[in-house]
Amino acid sequence: MADDSAEGAADRPGVPATPRARVRSAALWGLVGGFAFLVLAQGYLLVIGGLPVGYVGLFVLAGGIAVASGGIAYAVEHRLHAKRRT
């Protein structure tokens, strides 16, 4: 039987992540949010047609969504991890 205490303590639920890991995770979630917005906007353009903003506006909106989703991910990740819901 393997000794569970020898494995990384940071992998156990309820143990807080390091600040560097939280920042990296939040940045990746921000990228996911920004790219997901761009994919949805492209699908809308292909299926329905024009949007009220141009491509520059879409990238500005995607950047704002990326920042917002990254900030939200950073703010709530420790709470979800503490409740063992990650």
Buried (B, 14 or more C-beta within 10 A) or exposed (E): EEEEEEEEEEEEEEEEBEEEEBEEBBBEBBBBBBEBBBEEBEEEEEEEEEEEEEEEEBBEBBEEBBEEBBEBBBEEBEEEBEEEEE
